Amino acid sequence: MLINLRIWNNRVKKIESNVDNCPGFSERRYQMICQIQKYLKEGCSYREIARRMRIGRNTIAKYREGDPKELSMYGIRQSKLDPFYDFIIQCLNSGWSKSKTVKAIYEKGYCGSISNAFEHLCRIEQKEKKCFEPQPYVRTMTECLKYKTGSTGKEKDYITREGVFRHIWMNTELTEDHKKYIYEKYPNIWELHCCIKEFRNIFKKRKVPLLYLFVEKYSKSALKPLKSFADGLRRDIEAIENAVAYEYSNGFVEGTNSRLKMIKRTMYGRCGKRLLEAKLRYMRSRGNG
């Protein structure tokens, strides 16, 4: 019995009295971090440091910045948003929205993901027990025209990208202030708008000389897409001349080809050659609509 008690006492692991107050500091990790940062200050590359210390490059990237003592603590990880903590608190107290705060963080040099930034702001809200202001809704000019609300926006009146496209391609009207602002700030949009109008005018008037003037003009354009478009017209000038001079169109042929390709893709792997042929030959009668 005494022998068994002695064996049991020898097997019992002694627990330190200050185990609950253990800070979790790792001396070995601290030395490694100091050495990594020292090599980086000397100008060593990640590959050279990894070869000397026999560690991975991800470990070097993880500990390249920050206080070695804090990074040596167990359970502590450095976030890319930690340097912006004071600025985020300032935005929170100033009544900013999350979107405005995240945009300001990116301007200050943040290079992480946007989802991580919003999650970090949510954690700060829980910690500070205070919420960011909601994002103010501003009705756009396009929405006003679409829903016919008669409103010009709550705080601002501006045109969206969709509104610009609709103006260029479908000639929807914009206010004079919008046109002046867009064309002065983005002169390339004015050149693109003129290009589209001139190209449509060629087919409207059915004049081949206008086609040659168009190609000559935009082949010298500073905009690379317009120059490429003009060069493509020059390479296939004979076909473009026929399209301008005659009213004939290959729309029927192209429509038939699109229909056959659609049937081929939907039937691929589902039938044999005979069924596919029957499907291609089948034409729905006009009476059945």
Buried (B, 14 or more C-beta within 10 A) or exposed (E): EEEEEEEEEEEEEEEEEEEEEEEEEBEEBBEBBBBBBEBBEEEBEBEEBBEEBEBEEEBBEBBBEBEBEEBBBEEEEBEBBEBBEEBBBEBBEEEBBBBBBBBBBEEEEBEEEEEEBEEBBEEBBEEEEEEBBEEEEEBBBBBBBEEEEEEEBEEEBEBEEEBBEBBBEEEEEBEEEBBEBBBEEEEEBEBBBEBEEBBEEBEEEEBBEBBBEBBEBBBEBEEEEBBEBBEEBEEEBEEBBEBBEEEEEEEEEEEEEEEEEEBEEEBEEEEEEEEBEEBEEEEEEEEEE
